[in-house]
Amino acid sequence: MERAELERYARQIILKEVGGPGQAAIGQSKVLVVGAGGLGGPAALYLAAAGVGTLGLVDDDVVDLSNLHRQIQFLTDDLSKLKVDVLGNKLCALNPHIDIKRHNVRLDQSNAVNIIAEYDIVLDGTDSFETRFAVNAACLTARKPLVSGALGRFDGQLAVFKNDGSGPCYQCFVPQAPPDAETCASVGILGALAGIIGSMMAMETLKIVTGAGRPLSGRLFLYDGLNGETRTVSLPQDPSCPACSKS
């Protein structure tokens, strides 16, 4: 590691849970962020700052004015530009020592396995159950850890799925899309919530990469922003899960 990189990462290398070996692991890691919006933006920024060696971005959307109150990686001048291009450029400017890959596509069953195969860990910050199920299925096939976050109103949630057969997968938690599925567009969201959960997604990813602490594997973290309360509940594996019971 060059002197400039040592200085850049000095404040996390000094942590005994990270150290030189942990920083080396971060630098060698390949992480995919699905969704470059409210959750994916802050997660990607912190992962890039931490020195994740290869960071992939998946999104086929463009920046919209209604995004700007919570997707603070974008500026007013970025309106109508591709999200993966704008965010990718910002990540390159933030840390020129890492490799950024842009996937300007909507991830679905037709391409998820091929895209995810290139990476070690996947973060899902989308608000589409179709995409979430495609990501989950591909992560199960490739046995890749999945860090999943979700938002709505003042509430956020976060979970980690190891996808190695030792615990639940995402569809153990959500077997099928609810008929009245909510999105930020339909129920609203306080912008700062995206930064809180997105940053925690980056934290969980770095814990997995470095082996530090106890990731949220098999657990669901719930944040009630309106009342300033949190709780963590266990997520059991479902023996009749439509996804992992067949994997």
N, C-alpha and C positions, 0 to 999 in steps of 0.2 A: 504494500500500500504506500502510495506516494505521500510526501509530507503534507501537501495540501489536503489530501483526504483524511489523514490522521487528525489534522486540526479541525476539519469540518465535522467529524464524528466524535471528537474528543469527549464531549459531555455524555455520550451514551456508552462509549468504550470504557469509561471509568466505572461504570456500573458492574459490580461483580457478576451479575446475572448475564451480562453481555460480554464484556471484555473483547480481546482480540479475536478469539475463535468465533464469538457470536457475531461480531461485525463482519468477519470473513463469510460466515453463513448468510448474512443479509446480502452481502455483495454478490454471492453466487446464486441467490434465489431468483425464481421467475414467478411473478405474481400477475394474475389476470383480474382486472376490475371490470365487471359487467355492469354497464350503466355509468355514464360520465356526468350524472346530475347531482342531486342534493346529497346523496350518500357517497357516491363514487368520487366526487370532486375532493372533499376533504380527506377521504381515505387515501386517494392517490397522491395528494400533496404531501401528506405525512410519510407515506411509504417512499416516495422519491427523496424527500429530505433525509430519511433514515439510511438511504443508500441501497435500496433494493436494486439488484443488478439489472434485471429485465422487468419492465412494467408494461403490461398490455392493457389497452383500453378498448372496450367494445361498446359502440353506440351508433345508431344511424340517424340520430336526431340533430336538429339545428337549435341554436340558442334562441329562445323566445323571451319576450319582455316579461312574461309572467314567471320566468325562472329566476329572475335576478334577486328576489328578496331572500332566497335561500341558497342558491347556487353561486356562492361568492367567488368561485374561480373564474366567473365570467364578468365582463364589463359591458356597459351600454354599447360601446363600439363593436362588440362581438355579435350583435344581433344578426340572425340569419346565417351565421357561419356554422360549419360543422363542429359539434361539440368535441369530437375526438381530436380534431386539428387544433382548436383553441387550447384545450386542456393539455394536449401533447406538447405544444409549443411552450406553455408555461412551465411544465415539468422539466423540459430541456433547459430552460433558462434558470430554473431553480437549482438543478443539479446536472451539470454537463458530463458527469462521470458515469451516468447510467444510460441504458438503452431503452427507448420508448417505442413500442409497437402500436400502431393504430389500426383497429379493425372497424372500418366504417360500414358495419352491417348490423342487422337485427339478429341477435342470437336466437336460434330455434332448433328444432329437432334435426334439421337437415345439415347444420354446420357446427353444432355445439361440440360434438366429440372431437372433430378435427382441430378446432380452435383450442379447446381446453387441453388437448394432449401436449401442447407446447409448454405448459406451465406446471408449477409445483403446487400452487394454492390458488383458489378462486374466491373472489369476493362478489357477492350478488347484492346490488343496491337498486334493483329494478322494482317497479310497482305493477308488473304484469305476471299473473300466475302462470300463463302459458310459458313465458320465459323462465320463470323460477323452476317450473317442473322440468323444462329442457336442460337447464343448468344442473339440477339435482341428478337427473338421469345420466348425464354425461360424466359428472363427478363420480357417481357410483361405478360406472363402467371403467373409468380410468383410475379409480381408487384415489381420488384427489380430495384433500380437505376443502370444505366449503364454509366460508364465513358469510352468514346471512343477516342482513339488517332490514328493518322496515319502520315506516313512519306514518303518522296520521294525527291531525289536530295538535295535541300537546304530548302525545304518547309515542314512545319508541321501544323497539325490541331488538334483541341481538342474540344469535346463537351460533355455535360452531358444530359442524358435523364432520367427523373424521372419515366416514365412508370407507372404513376398512373392515366392516363386519362386526365391530365390537360395540356398536351403539346405534342410536337412531339416525335416520336420514331426514331430510327436510319433509318428505311426504309422510313420515311417521307423525309429524307435527301437524301438517296440513294435507290430509289425504286427497282432497279434491278442492277445486276452486269454489268458494262460497258463491251462491247465486247473487248475493248483494255485495260483491267485492268492492271495497272502498279504495279510492286513490286520492292523492293530494288534490287533484282537480275537483273531486266531488265533495270532499269533506273539509278541505283546507289544512293548513299547517303553519305553525309559528316557525319562521325561518331558522332561528338558532338551534332548533331541535336537530336539524340535519347535520350541523357541525358536531353536535354532541355524539350522536350515534355513528356518524361517519368516522370520527376520530377514534372511537372505541373499536370499530372494525379494523382500523389500522393497528391499534394496540394488540388485538387478538392475533392478527396476522404475524406481527413481529414476535410475539410470545411463542407461536408455533415454530417459526423459523429458528429462533435462538434456543428453544427449549426452556425458556424462563417461565417460572411461575406455573399457574394452573389455568390453561385455556378453558373457555366455556363449553367444552365438549360434553354433549349430553345434557346441557343445561340451557335454560332460556332466561336471559336478563331482561327485565321489564322496567322501563323508566316512565314515571308519571311526572311530567314537567310542570303541570299545573299546580300540583301539591308538593313538589320537591321530594318525591318518594321513589324508592327503588325496591325491587325484590327479585330473587332468583329462584326459579323452580326447576325441578328435574324433568327431563324429557325421556320417557321410556321408549324402548324400541318396540314397534308394533309388529307382532308376528304375522299379521295379515296385511301389512303395508303393500300398496299396489306397486311400489318401486323396489324397495330393498329386500322384500321377502322372496323376490325372484332372482336377485343378483348373487 
